[in-house]
Amino acid sequence: MIVERTEYKGQPVLILKRNENDKYPFSFGLSKARLIIEGIEDIKKFVAENDNKEEKK
């Protein structure tokens, strides 16, 4: 994963890319970063519960 820092309208933004050629990177600012941190355990649980479903396809 590639992590880049940038700004949007003077506000800090993180951009997450799967690779350098990722057509659809995931970007978010400080407010959403705080939400992610608050919900990280639920996010981990979600991935764990659904990760096997992806492999079965």
N, C-alpha and C positions, 0 to 999 in steps of 0.2 A: 504494500500500500504506500502511496505517496501522499504526504501531507504538506499542503502549502498554506502560507498565511498571506492574506491580502487585506484590502479595505474596500468597503462599499459605502459611499456617501459619508466618508470619514470615520466609519465604524469598523472595528476589526472583524474579520471573517476567516474561518478555516475552510479549506477545500480538501476533501478526501477523494483520491482517485485509486482505482484498482491497479492502473498502470499509466504510463505516460500518454498513451493513446485513448484513454477512457473518454468516450463520447458524452457520457452522462455522469459527471462528478457530483458528489454530495457536498453541498456547502451550507454553512450555518454560522450565525453570529453568536454573540455572547449570551443573549437571552435563551436561545435554543440549546446552547452548550450547557447552561445551568440545568435546564430540564433533563437533558441526557444524563448528567451527573446524578440528579435526584432519582432518576428512574433506571439507573444502570443495572441494578439487581433484577428488575423486571425484564429489562432488555436481554440480559444473560439467560434468564429463565425461558423467555420466548424463543431465543435461538436454540437452546438445548432441546426444547420440546418439538421444534419444527425442523431441526437440522437433519434428522433421520429421514423425514418425509422427502426432502430434496434428493437424497442419495437413492431412494427407492424408485424414483422416476426413470 
